[in-house]
Amino acid sequence: MIGIFDSGEGGINALREIKKRAPWIDVCFLADRKNAPYGTKSESELVELVSRDIERLLLIGANKILMACCTASTVYPLLDSRLRSAALPIISPTAEAAAAATVNGKVGVIATEATVSSGAFSTALSRYGSVKQTFEVPAQILVQMVESGISDGRAPDVTRAKIRRLLSPIRESGADTLVLGCTHFCRLKQIIAGSLPGVRIISSSLSGALEMLKDTPHHGRGETVYID
Ligand code: DGL
């Protein structure tokens, strides 16, 4: 069995991407709604919460755990080595996908407050020669929107206009690639893409799911257990 966790709705996107490609996989999905949002927490609070999430999934019997939360993944290097060896953070595969997608070398990132202030995406992207400049924009408000039920199919015009305004620094930067650096934002992918014509959109949920699938069992009963 694999484990997947997030502070809430975002991880569901990664779960769906995995199940679409490998429906036989047994999954335990943990949504730590009690402590959400993660994006406004301090580094030490995140280390504590994320360690607890991984421990819980290990105890339930997960043998590999997808950290389906970019904010949680920012503290991966600070975790105990036993927890690190069981967990897969999603920032590296997402940065790799963005580096492969950019043509002009300008990559935008929208993420939670904690992820932007950690600089984790800029650091990961700077490892690739194809990336010349990164533009990180905090977009914590999108987490609240998604948690309140807003998605591509369910967003009033006023919300669409708000998202469009939030993305104006990305439009002005000339970035040809945008990283959805929070798994919640994948629920708003079409609205975001519609606000940034011609920009390639990189989903952290999909990148994390694909990385996880490289190393997952080819058998199982296809069960999904939800815990919070
Ligand atoms: N979905 C999470 C992420 O990828 C965090 C959202 C939050 O709880 O602030 O960063």
Boltz pocket constraint, residues with backbone or C-beta under 6 A from the ligand:
constraints:
  - pocket:
      binder: B
      contacts: [[A, 6], [A, 7], [A, 8], [A, 10], [A, 11], [A, 36], [A, 37], [A, 38], [A, 39], [A, 40], [A, 68], [A, 69], [A, 70], [A, 71], [A, 72], [A, 112], [A, 115], [A, 143], [A, 181], [A, 182], [A, 183], [A, 184]]
      max_distance: 6.0
